[in-house]
Amino acid sequence: MHLKKKTPVPGMIKKSQSSFNLRASTGALANFGKLKRTGSSNSIGSMSSTVNCAASGDVNARDTYGRSLLSYAARYEQIDTAKQLLKSGCNPNAADETGKTPLHEAVERGFLEIVKILIKDGGADVNVRTRQGQTPMMIAVTMGHIETVKTLHKLGASLNCRDQEGRTSILLAASLGRDDIFRYLLEQPCNINATDNDNNSVFYFAMNSDKIASPEIAKKFLKCDYDFKKDAEWLALENSCTCIREDQKLVNKILEKAGLKYPNRKVSFLERGKAKLVRTVSRLSLT
């Protein structure tokens, strides 16, 4: 059902409201039909109760999920409503029960204008974390939103924050095969030598990704200040770095940088088995 601006909604909008509450609540309700079509019934019901609270004077009211009206404005890309809510003192960092803030909601959906408004106009914390330790930047990388990644970086987002698995933004990009984002981050001042909780490196994820691995990428690692020694165990295996095995000169350079004794990878069966065993035991000990 589509609700027009002049449609009376019992208990939501009253004549005695302040001008802010009337505009903000009406602005949200004006798009209620759109939300009804695109959102779940639970989300719409929750927003209805939140609008009701805001209409009665509490701009920072929360629904049963801990979401504010600003969270819904961000989630459904309601730009004018978001601006009005921020001008009226709505908390841009209010988190729901999962730790998501309005910025997380906007970033997850790639709503660049809302992202800019929340940070520039609202002063939202650009590195705020969810309960799972995810920053807006991590969510942008996970969702594959390259323009959102660039925008967040320009607005001060850290590239070196870690999630619960110890992964930074570039580790996430490499592990998920986000080629465009990975290439962008590789050119930024992020910690290229970071490893996750399982000791997996950026180079390991990149060279084992069908979407990222290439001789070009391998050469980029050689040009930057990358420490290949932490990759020695898996590089010693004959089937490692298959994407560059045709370029023996490049392979040898990488293996030498890793400090391996066998630059041509004539590794004994015992040595290969040892490397596999070390890696397997390392992973099992962390599970």
Backbone hydrogen bonds in HBPLUS format (Angstrom, degrees):
<---DONOR---> <-ACCEPTOR-->    atom                        ^
c    i                          cat <-CA-CA->   ^        H-A-AA   ^      H-
h    n   atom  resd res      DA  || num        DHA   H-A  angle D-A-AA Bond
n    s   type  num  typ     dist DA aas  dist angle  dist       angle   num
A0007-THR N   A0004-LYS O   3.12 MM   3  5.30 158.7  2.16 107.8 114.5     1
A0012-MET N   A0009-VAL O   3.04 MM   3  5.59 159.8  2.08 142.6 142.7     2
A0017-GLN N   A0014-LYS O   3.15 MM   3  5.59 166.3  2.17 117.7 119.3     3
A0022-LEU N   A0018-SER O   3.11 MM   4  6.32 160.0  2.15 155.1 160.8     4
A0023-ARG N   A0019-SER O   3.06 MM   4  6.20 163.3  2.09 146.2 150.5     5
A0024-ALA N   A0020-PHE O   2.77 MM   4  5.91 179.1  1.77 172.2 172.0     6
A0025-SER N   A0021-ASN O   2.94 MM   4  5.71 160.2  1.98 138.2 144.8     7
A0026-THR N   A0022-LEU O   2.96 MM   4  5.79 155.1  2.02 136.4 144.6     8
A0027-GLY N   A0023-ARG O   2.76 MM   4  5.76 152.4  1.84 142.9 151.6     9
A0028-ALA N   A0024-ALA O   3.05 MM   4  6.27 152.4  2.13 143.8 150.1    10
A0029-LEU N   A0025-SER O   2.92 MM   4  6.14 161.6  1.96 148.8 154.4    11
A0030-ALA N   A0026-THR O   2.76 MM   4  5.82 139.1  1.92 146.4 156.9    12
A0031-ASN N   A0028-ALA O   3.25 MM   3  5.69 147.0  2.37 105.2 113.6    13
A0032-PHE N   A0029-LEU O   2.96 MM   3  4.72 163.5  1.99 105.7 108.0    14
A0034-LYS N   A0031-ASN O   3.04 MM   3  5.26 118.2  2.44 100.6 115.3    15
A0035-LEU N   A0031-ASN O   3.01 MM   4  6.36 159.7  2.05 154.9 160.8    16
A0036-LYS N   A0032-PHE O   2.82 MM   4  5.98 148.9  1.92 145.3 154.4    17
A0037-ARG N   A0033-GLY O   3.21 MM   4  6.48 141.3  2.37 138.1 146.7    18
A0037-ARG N   A0034-LYS O   3.14 MM   3  5.29 127.0  2.43  96.0 109.0    19
A0038-THR N   A0034-LYS O   3.10 MM   4  6.37 145.6  2.22 144.5 154.2    20
A0039-GLY N   A0035-LEU O   2.66 MM   4  5.28 155.6  1.71 152.8 155.4    21
A0044-ILE N   A0040-SER O   3.05 MM   4  6.35 163.3  2.08 154.7 159.0    22
A0045-GLY N   A0041-SER O   2.90 MM   4  6.00 160.1  1.94 145.3 151.2    23
A0046-SER N   A0042-ASN O   2.93 MM   4  6.07 155.3  1.99 144.9 151.9    24
A0047-MET N   A0043-SER O   2.90 MM   4  6.11 154.5  1.96 146.8 154.0    25
A0048-SER N   A0044-ILE O   2.93 MM   4  6.15 153.5  2.00 146.9 154.0    26
A0049-SER N   A0045-GLY O   3.25 MM   4  6.58 155.5  2.32 145.6 150.0    27
A0050-THR N   A0046-SER O   3.07 MM   4  6.31 149.6  2.16 143.9 152.8    28
A0051-VAL N   A0047-MET O   2.79 MM   4  6.01 162.3  1.82 159.5 163.2    29
A0052-ASN N   A0048-SER O   3.03 MM   4  6.19 152.8  2.11 141.3 149.0    30
A0053-CYS N   A0049-SER O   3.11 MM   4  6.39 151.2  2.20 139.8 146.0    31
A0054-ALA N   A0050-THR O   2.93 MM   4  6.22 161.1  1.96 151.5 156.9    32
A0055-ALA N   A0051-VAL O   2.81 MM   4  5.97 153.3  1.88 150.7 158.0    33
A0056-SER N   A0052-ASN O   3.26 MM   4  6.50 132.9  2.49 134.9 146.0    34
A0056-SER N   A0053-CYS O   3.10 MM   3  5.22 133.6  2.33  97.0 109.6    35
A0058-ASP N   A0053-CYS O   3.29 MM   5  5.85 162.8  2.32 143.5 138.4    36
A0057-GLY N   A0054-ALA O   3.04 MM   3  5.25 161.1  2.08 106.9 112.0    37
A0061-ALA N   A0058-ASP O   3.24 MM   3  5.37 151.5  2.33 115.4 113.1    38
A0063-ASP N   A0067-ARG O   2.94 MM   4  5.45 142.1  2.09 136.0 146.7    39
A0066-GLY N   A0063-ASP O   2.95 MM   3  5.19 161.7  1.99 112.1 116.9    40
A0097-GLU N   A0065-TYR O   3.05 MM  32  5.87 165.5  2.07 151.7 148.0    41
A0071-SER N   A0068-SER O   3.05 MM   3  5.09 125.0  2.36  94.1 108.3    42
A0072-TYR N   A0068-SER O   3.26 MM   4  6.72 150.4  2.36 144.8 151.6    43
A0073-ALA N   A0069-LEU O   2.90 MM   4  6.20 152.0  1.98 145.8 154.4    44
A0074-ALA N   A0070-LEU O   2.91 MM   4  6.09 153.0  1.98 144.7 151.1    45
A0075-ARG N   A0071-SER O   2.87 MM   4  6.05 154.5  1.94 142.0 149.9    46
A0076-TYR N   A0072-TYR O   2.97 MM   4  6.05 153.3  2.04 148.8 153.5    47
A0078-GLN N   A0073-ALA O   2.76 MM   5  4.71 164.4  1.78 146.9 150.0    48
A0077-GLU N   A0074-ALA O   3.39 MM   3  5.07 168.2  2.40  99.4 102.1    49
A0082-ALA N   A0078-GLN O   2.95 MM   4  6.13 156.9  2.01 153.3 160.6    50
A0083-LYS N   A0079-ILE O   3.00 MM   4  6.29 159.6  2.05 154.2 159.3    51
A0084-GLN N   A0080-ASP O   3.03 MM   4  6.26 163.4  2.05 150.0 154.2    52
A0085-LEU N   A0081-THR O   2.93 MM   4  6.09 160.6  1.97 151.7 157.1    53
A0086-LEU N   A0082-ALA O   3.04 MM   4  6.21 159.3  2.09 149.0 154.1    54
A0087-LYS N   A0083-LYS O   3.00 MM   4  6.23 158.2  2.05 149.0 155.1    55
A0088-SER N   A0084-GLN O   3.05 MM   4  6.20 136.4  2.25 139.7 151.1    56
A0088-SER N   A0085-LEU O   3.21 MM   3  5.11 128.5  2.49  90.9 104.4    57
A0090-CYS N   A0085-LEU O   2.93 MM   5  5.36 158.0  1.98 149.8 147.9    58
A0089-GLY N   A0086-LEU O   3.13 MM   3  5.27 164.4  2.15 108.7 110.8    59
A0094-ALA N   A0091-ASN O   3.46 MM   3  5.56 168.1  2.47 109.2 109.4    60
A0096-ASP N   A0100-LYS O   2.85 MM   4  5.44 152.6  1.92 143.3 148.9    61
A0099-GLY N   A0096-ASP O   2.96 MM   3  5.20 159.0  2.00 111.2 118.0    62
A0131-ARG N   A0098-THR O   3.03 MM  33  5.78 171.5  2.04 141.6 139.6    63
A0104-HIS N   A0101-THR O   3.03 MM   3  5.23 118.3  2.43 102.8 117.3    64
A0105-GLU N   A0101-THR O   3.14 MM   4  6.53 158.2  2.19 154.0 160.1    65
A0106-ALA N   A0102-PRO O   3.00 MM   4  6.30 159.7  2.04 151.7 156.1    66
A0107-VAL N   A0103-LEU O   2.90 MM   4  6.02 166.8  1.92 154.7 158.7    67
A0108-GLU N   A0104-HIS O   2.93 MM   4  5.98 162.6  1.96 149.6 154.3    68
A0109-ARG N   A0106-ALA O   3.26 MM   3  5.44 132.3  2.50  98.4 110.0    69
A0111-PHE N   A0106-ALA O   3.00 MM   5  5.18 162.8  2.03 151.3 149.1    70
A0110-GLY N   A0107-VAL O   3.01 MM   3  4.93 153.1  2.08 101.5 110.1    71
A0112-LEU N   A0110-GLY O   3.11 MM   2  5.76 120.1  2.48 109.7  93.7    72
A0115-VAL N   A0111-PHE O   3.02 MM   4  6.27 158.2  2.07 152.9 160.0    73
A0116-LYS N   A0112-LEU O   2.95 MM   4  6.21 161.7  1.98 154.9 158.2    74
A0117-ILE N   A0113-GLU O   3.01 MM   4  6.21 158.8  2.06 146.8 152.9    75
A0118-LEU N   A0114-ILE O   2.91 MM   4  6.08 167.8  1.92 156.6 159.2    76
A0119-ILE N   A0115-VAL O   3.16 MM   4  6.34 156.9  2.22 147.7 153.5    77
A0120-LYS N   A0116-LYS O   2.76 MM   4  5.66 159.2  1.80 152.7 158.5    78
A0121-ASP N   A0117-ILE O   2.90 MM   4  5.09 136.0  2.10 123.9 137.6    79
A0122-GLY N   A0117-ILE O   3.03 MM   5  6.46 145.4  2.15 152.1 160.4    80
A0124-ALA N   A0118-LEU O   2.90 MM   6  5.52 163.2  1.93 138.9 140.8    81
A0123-GLY N   A0119-ILE O   3.13 MM   4  4.70 133.3  2.36 106.7 115.4    82
A0128-VAL N   A0125-ASP O   3.41 MM   3  5.35 166.0  2.43 108.6 107.7    83
A0130-THR N   A0134-GLN O   2.95 MM   4  5.20 139.0  2.12 125.7 137.4    84
A0133-GLY N   A0130-THR O   2.93 MM   3  5.11 157.6  1.98 111.3 114.5    85
A0139-ILE N   A0135-THR O   3.13 MM   4  6.48 155.7  2.19 153.3 160.1    86
A0140-ALA N   A0136-PRO O   2.91 MM   4  6.18 157.0  1.97 151.5 158.0    87
A0141-VAL N   A0137-MET O   2.99 MM   4  6.25 155.9  2.05 149.9 156.0    88
A0142-THR N   A0138-MET O   2.91 MM   4  6.10 164.2  1.93 147.8 152.5    89
A0143-MET N   A0139-ILE O   2.90 MM   4  6.06 158.6  1.94 151.9 156.9    90
A0144-GLY N   A0140-ALA O   3.04 MM   4  6.06 118.0  2.44 131.6 146.4    91
A0145-HIS N   A0140-ALA O   2.97 MM   5  5.26 152.4  2.05 156.5 157.6    92
A0144-GLY N   A0141-VAL O   3.08 MM   3  5.05 142.2  2.23  97.4 108.9    93
A0149-VAL N   A0145-HIS O   2.99 MM   4  6.28 152.0  2.07 150.6 159.2    94
A0150-LYS N   A0146-ILE O   3.01 MM   4  6.33 160.0  2.05 150.7 155.0    95
A0151-THR N   A0147-GLU O   2.95 MM   4  6.11 157.8  1.99 143.1 149.5    96
A0152-LEU N   A0148-THR O   2.90 MM   4  6.04 168.7  1.91 153.0 155.7    97
A0153-HIS N   A0149-VAL O   3.01 MM   4  6.16 159.3  2.05 148.1 154.1    98
A0154-LYS N   A0150-LYS O   2.99 MM   4  6.20 160.6  2.02 148.7 153.7    99
A0155-LEU N   A0151-THR O   3.01 MM   4  6.21 137.5  2.19 142.6 154.6   100
A0155-LEU N   A0152-LEU O   3.14 MM   3  5.02 126.2  2.45  91.1 105.5   101
A0157-ALA N   A0152-LEU O   2.89 MM   5  5.34 164.3  1.92 146.7 143.5   102
A0156-GLY N   A0153-HIS O   3.12 MM   3  5.28 159.6  2.16 110.2 111.5   103
A0163-ASP N   A0167-ARG O   3.11 MM   4  5.45 147.5  2.22 128.3 135.5   104
A0166-GLY N   A0163-ASP O   2.92 MM   3  5.17 159.9  1.96 113.8 117.6   105
A0197-ASN N   A0165-GLU O   2.98 MM  32  5.61 173.1  1.98 144.1 141.9   106
A0172-LEU N   A0168-THR O   2.94 MM   4  6.17 157.1  1.99 152.8 159.0   107
A0173-ALA N   A0169-SER O   2.93 MM   4  6.18 162.3  1.97 147.6 152.6   108
A0174-ALA N   A0170-ILE O   3.00 MM   4  6.10 159.6  2.04 142.4 147.5   109
A0175-SER N   A0171-LEU O   2.91 MM   4  6.03 162.6  1.94 147.7 153.0   110
A0176-LEU N   A0172-LEU O   2.91 MM   4  5.99 145.9  2.03 151.1 159.4   111
A0178-ARG N   A0173-ALA O   2.91 MM   5  4.96 154.9  1.97 151.1 153.4   112
A0177-GLY N   A0174-ALA O   3.32 MM   3  5.18 152.9  2.39  96.3 104.2   113
A0179-ASP N   A0177-GLY O   3.01 MM   2  5.56 123.6  2.34 108.6  92.6   114
A0182-PHE N   A0178-ARG O   2.77 MM   4  5.87 161.9  1.80 161.4 167.8   115
A0183-ARG N   A0179-ASP O   2.93 MM   4  6.11 165.5  1.96 155.2 158.1   116
A0184-TYR N   A0180-ASP O   3.14 MM   4  6.30 152.5  2.22 139.0 146.5   117
A0185-LEU N   A0181-ILE O   2.90 MM   4  6.15 168.6  1.91 158.0 160.3   118
A0186-LEU N   A0182-PHE O   2.87 MM   4  5.99 147.8  1.97 149.2 158.5   119
A0187-GLU N   A0184-TYR O   3.13 MM   3  5.54 146.1  2.25 106.4 115.7   120
A0188-GLN N   A0185-LEU O   2.97 MM   3  5.00 157.9  2.02 104.9 112.1   121
A0190-CYS N   A0188-GLN O   2.78 MM   2  5.65 139.7  1.95 105.8  94.1   122
A0194-ALA N   A0191-ASN O   3.33 MM   3  5.62 161.7  2.37 113.0 113.3   123
A0196-ASP N   A0200-ASN O   3.07 MM   4  5.49 152.1  2.15 142.3 148.2   124
A0199-ASN N   A0196-ASP O   2.91 MM   3  5.13 158.0  1.95 118.0 119.9   125
A0205-PHE N   A0201-SER O   3.14 MM   4  6.42 167.8  2.16 150.1 151.7   126
A0206-ALA N   A0202-VAL O   2.94 MM   4  6.10 164.1  1.96 151.1 156.3   127
A0207-MET N   A0203-PHE O   2.91 MM   4  5.94 166.8  1.93 151.7 154.8   128
A0208-ASN N   A0205-PHE O   3.29 MM   3  5.23 144.0  2.43  95.9 106.1   129
A0209-SER N   A0206-ALA O   3.33 MM   3  5.33 161.7  2.36 107.8 107.9   130
A0212-ILE N   A0209-SER O   3.29 MM   3  5.30 142.8  2.44  98.8 108.5   131
A0213-ALA N   A0209-SER O   2.95 MM   4  5.51 158.0  2.00 146.5 153.6   132
A0218-ALA N   A0214-SER O   3.07 MM   4  6.38 162.2  2.10 153.4 158.7   133
A0219-LYS N   A0215-PRO O   2.95 MM   4  6.17 154.0  2.01 150.0 156.2   134
A0220-LYS N   A0216-GLU O   3.16 MM   4  6.47 141.6  2.32 139.3 149.5   135
A0220-LYS N   A0217-ILE O   3.07 MM   3  5.05 122.9  2.41  94.4 109.3   136
A0221-PHE N   A0217-ILE O   3.24 MM   4  6.65 147.0  2.35 148.2 155.7   137
A0222-LEU N   A0218-ALA O   3.29 MM   4  6.67 145.3  2.41 140.1 149.3   138
A0223-LYS N   A0219-LYS O   3.10 MM   4  6.40 140.1  2.26 142.4 152.7   139
A0224-CYS N   A0220-LYS O   3.14 MM   4  6.41 138.2  2.33 142.9 153.1   140
A0226-TYR N   A0224-CYS O   2.82 MM   2  5.59 136.9  2.01 105.8  92.8   141
A0231-ASP N   A0228-PHE O   2.91 MM   3  5.39 156.8  1.97 115.4 123.2   142
A0232-ALA N   A0229-LYS O   3.22 MM   3  5.24 168.1  2.23 108.8 110.8   143
A0235-LEU N   A0231-ASP O   2.97 MM   4  5.99 155.0  2.03 159.5 167.1   144
A0236-ALA N   A0232-ALA O   3.05 MM   4  6.03 134.7  2.27 144.8 152.4   145
A0237-LEU N   A0234-TRP O   3.24 MM   3  5.58 157.5  2.29 106.0 112.5   146
A0240-SER N   A0237-LEU O   3.19 MM   3  5.60 163.8  2.22 118.6 119.4   147
A0244-ILE N   A0241-CYS O   3.11 MM   3  5.82 164.1  2.13 120.1 124.6   148
A0245-ARG N   A0242-THR O   3.45 MM   3  5.16 166.1  2.47  98.6 102.6   149
A0247-ASP N   A0244-ILE O   2.94 MM   3  5.54 151.5  2.02 118.2 126.5   150
A0250-LEU N   A0247-ASP O   3.10 MM   3  5.43 119.2  2.48 105.0 118.6   151
A0251-VAL N   A0247-ASP O   3.00 MM   4  6.31 161.1  2.04 153.8 159.9   152
A0252-ASN N   A0248-GLN O   2.87 MM   4  6.01 163.2  1.90 148.1 152.1   153
A0253-LYS N   A0249-LYS O   3.10 MM   4  6.32 153.0  2.18 142.0 148.9   154
A0254-ILE N   A0250-LEU O   3.13 MM   4  6.41 161.0  2.17 151.6 155.6   155
A0255-LEU N   A0251-VAL O   2.94 MM   4  6.19 165.3  1.96 156.2 160.6   156
A0256-GLU N   A0252-ASN O   2.85 MM   4  5.93 155.9  1.91 147.2 153.8   157
A0257-LYS N   A0253-LYS O   2.98 MM   4  6.17 152.0  2.06 141.7 149.5   158
A0258-ALA N   A0254-ILE O   2.99 MM   4  6.26 135.2  2.19 139.3 151.9   159
A0260-LEU N   A0255-LEU O   3.15 MM   5  5.69 172.0  2.16 159.1 156.5   160
A0259-GLY N   A0256-GLU O   2.97 MM   3  5.03 154.3  2.03 101.2 109.5   161
A0265-ARG N   A0262-TYR O   2.84 MM   3  5.04 159.3  1.88 119.4 122.4   162
A0272-ARG N   A0268-SER O   3.02 MM   4  6.35 160.9  2.06 156.8 161.3   163
A0273-GLY N   A0269-PHE O   2.93 MM   4  6.11 163.2  1.96 151.2 156.3   164
A0274-LYS N   A0270-LEU O   2.92 MM   4  6.03 148.3  2.03 142.5 151.4   165
A0275-ALA N   A0271-GLU O   3.07 MM   4  6.33 153.1  2.14 144.3 150.5   166
A0276-LYS N   A0272-ARG O   3.04 MM   4  6.34 160.6  2.08 151.5 156.3   167
A0277-LEU N   A0273-GLY O   2.93 MM   4  6.06 159.5  1.97 146.2 152.2   168
A0278-VAL N   A0274-LYS O   2.96 MM   4  6.15 162.8  1.99 150.4 154.5   169
A0279-ARG N   A0275-ALA O   3.15 MM   4  6.34 163.1  2.18 146.8 150.9   170
A0280-THR N   A0276-LYS O   2.91 MM   4  6.11 159.6  1.95 151.8 157.8   171
A0281-VAL N   A0277-LEU O   2.90 MM   4  6.02 173.2  1.91 157.9 159.6   172
A0282-SER N   A0278-VAL O   2.99 MM   4  6.04 153.8  2.06 142.3 150.2   173
A0283-ARG N   A0279-ARG O   3.11 MM   4  6.34 153.9  2.18 144.4 149.9   174
A0284-LEU N   A0280-THR O   2.97 MM   4  6.21 164.5  1.99 154.7 159.2   175
A0285-SER N   A0281-VAL O   3.01 MM   4  6.09 150.1  2.10 147.6 154.4   176
A0286-LEU N   A0283-ARG O   3.10 MM   3  5.42 150.8  2.19 105.9 114.7   177
A0287-THR N   A0284-LEU O   3.24 MM   3  5.32 164.1  2.27 104.9 109.7   178
